[in-house]
């Protein structure tokens, strides 16, 4: 999939742009980016970094959805998660309300803020975190994938296994931060104990290659 970070430009004209905080401007707008990827028939993932960018982005996306059946994922951190005391999630109900006009084939990628620090004991996804997320998602019509940080998975197997069991619409997308440290063996229970259709791996190519060697049917995002 082709991924893009989305913000609302910090000055006039106020429109969705391709940028990651702390940037507030860009030479590429979302409109221009969608026009560029429209003919490639590849899936896209829009990662929202501000709530105010969501509604105008949905308006731009609706025409594209009429012209292609390529996968579309809408991503945001909507709940506070492990090790991310300073990061603020987007407000969950407002984010979902802004997506309300999108067809059910659009996948919602709904995650937790998270952090990882070397040399410390990093907490995983707690029962309260996964239960709160499930309460939000149970009434949605869309498929939902939960982005989860690879370095925090060993502490979270029971909680995330329970979460996937709550609906066939649910899946995990395993990702990693640039400086995170973890062993590929940490992912082994997620490969062996979970349905391959419910776990995606959004990892660097060398890691995906090693995982594929031991699990040929692994799904990449």
N, C-alpha and C positions, 0 to 999 in steps of 0.2 A: 504493500500500500504506500501511497504518497502522503506524507504527513505535513501539516502546516500549523504553526502557532498563530493565533488570531488575537489581536487587540483592536480597540477603537482608537483611531488617530487622536493625538492629544491636542490638536488645533484644527481649525477649519481648513479644508472640508472634513467634517467629522464622519469618517467612514471606516469600515473594517480593513485592516492592513495586516501584512505578514510581519510579525514582530514578536519578540519575547521580552518580558520585563527585564531590566528597567527601561528598555527602549520605548519611545512614545511616537516614533515616526518611522516610515519605511518608504522605499522607492517602488514597492510592489503592493498594490491593493489586492484584496480578496477577489474583487470582480475580475481583475486582470489575471490572477492566478487560476481562477476557475475557467476562464476562457482558454488558458493555455493547456490545462489538463483535460478539457472536455473531450478532445478527439483521441485520447490515448487509451480509453476503455480500461483504465486502472482504478482500483478502489482508492478512496481518499479518506483521510482522518483529519478532522478539524479539531485542534486542541485549544480550547478557549481559556484565556488568561484574564478576561474581564467580563463581567456579566453584561455590561452595556453593549458589548460587541455581538451578543448572541442574536437578538431579534433582527437587526439589519442583515446579518449573515444568513439567517434562515430565508429571508426574502430573496437574496441573491441565489441561494441554493435551490429554491423551488423550481425554477425554470430548468436547471440542469437535471433535476430528478425526472422531469418529463421527457428528457432526451436520451437518458442512459439508464441501464439496469446495473451498472457497476456498483460494488459495495460502497456505502457511505457510513462512516462512524463519526459520532459527535462526542467529544471527550471533554471532561472537566473533573477536577477534584471538588467534590461536593460535601465531604465530611472531614473533620480533623482526624488524623491518623497517627501512627507511631513515630515518635522522634521528630515531630515537626511543630514544636510549640510556637514558632514565630510565623509560620506560613498560614495564611487565611484561606479557607476554601470558598468557592462560590456558594451563594445561598441556594440550597437544593431545590426548594419549591419554586423559586423564581427562575432558575435555570430550566427546570422541566416544563414550566408554564410557557417559556419562550420557545420551546421546541414542539409545542402542542400541535402545530399544524403539519408537522412532518409525517409522511406515511410510515406505517408500522415496519416496513422493510429496512428503514434506517436503524442502525445499531447504536445504542447509547452506551458509551464507555464511561462508566461512573466510578470514580476512585476516591481515595483518601489522600490528603497531604501526608508526606512521609519524609523521614530523614534517616541518615546512616552516618555513624561516626566511627573512625578507626580507633582501636584500643579500648573500646567500652562495650558493655553488654547492651546491645540494641534490642528493644522490645519488639515483639511481633504484632500482628493484627489481633486485637483482643476480642473476646466474646461480645462485649458491648458494641464494639465497632461493627462487627459483621451483622449482628442482630439489628442494629439501627439501620444499616444499609438495606437489609432485606425488607424491613418494614416500609422503606421508601419505594422499593422496586416491585413489590409483590403485585401491585395493581396496574403496572404498566403493560401496555400491549407490545412494546418493542422488545426485541432481543437485547440483553444487557450483558456486557463484558466488564469485568472488574480488573482494572490495572493494578497489579501487585508487584512489589519490589522484591527482586530475586534474593537479595541479601537478608530479607526478613522472613523468608518462607519456612526455614526449619522450625521457627518458633510458632508457626501459624497453621500447621497441617490440619489439625482437628477443626479449627474454626473455619478454614476455607473449604474443607471437605463438606462440612455441614452446609455452608452457604450454597455450594453447587447442587446439593441434594434438594434444595427447596423448589427448584423449577428447572425444567428442560430448556428454558429460555436463557439460562445463566451460563457464563463461561468466565475463565480467567485469562488475562493477558499478562504474561510475565515479562518485566522489563528490568533494566539495571541503570543505575547512575554511573557516570564516567569514572568516579573514583571508588565505587563500591567494591568490596572484596567478598567473594564467596566461592565455594567449590561447586563444580557441576554435580558432584555427588549429592549436594543439598537439594537438587531438583529431582533426584531419582524417585522419591516417593510420589511426587506429582505426576511423573511419567507412568509409574507402575500401578498406582492405586486409583487414578482418575481416568475417565473416558477421554480418549484422544480428541474427540470432537469438542470437548469442553475446555481445552487448554491451548492457548496460543503462546508463542515465544517471540517476543520483540527484543531480540538480543543481537550483539555484534555478530558478524558473519562467521568469524572463527569459532565462536561458541555454538552457533547453530549447526555448524559442520560437525563438531564433536558430538553434539546431542543427536544429530541425525544418524551418526554412525552406530549409536546404540539403540536408537528408536527411529527406524526408517519412516514410519508413518506420522512423525511429528509435524504439527501445523505451525508454519511461520506466519507472522502477521504482516 
